[in-house]
């Protein structure tokens, strides 16, 4: 596998797959809502549920875990070795 050229893999990450169903105070969504971004005319934004800092942290970790598959393996340092 050439890690430096071309498309290696592509994947769609759905917010609902990472965050799951989110509770909201909106009475139209008593069971919760799958977070997603929508557009209405020229407006683009979160639909009903507004993710918080912790949500973004969870999303970041999920993407990081996925991308680690495509990183170059690191050589393990042997006991007693020091980095220069």
C-alpha positions, 0 to 999 in steps of 0.5 A, spaced: 500 500 500 502 506 498 501 511 503 503 517 500 499 517 493 492 517 491 486 515 495 487 509 500 480 509 503 474 513 503 469 513 509 462 516 511 462 518 518 455 519 520 454 523 527 449 519 529 453 513 528 458 516 533 454 520 538 448 516 537 441 518 539 441 525 542 436 527 547 433 534 546 428 539 549 424 540 543 417 536 544 417 534 537 423 529 538 421 526 545 425 520 543 431 524 541 434 526 534 440 523 530 445 529 530 445 532 523 447 538 519 441 541 514 441 547 509 434 551 508 435 556 503 442 560 504 442 557 512 446 551 514 446 549 521 445 543 526 438 541 526 435 541 533 441 538 537 447 543 538 453 538 539 457 540 545 465 540 547 464 533 549 461 531 543 466 534 538 472 530 543 468 524 542 468 525 534 475 527 534 477 520 537 473 516 533 476 519 527 483 519 530 482 511 531 480 510 524 486 514 521 491 510 525 490 504 521 493 508 515 499 511 519 506 509 518 508 504 523 513 507 529 519 503 530 519 501 537 525 503 542 529 498 545 530 498 552 536 502 554 536 506 547 535 514 547 533 519 542 538 524 540 
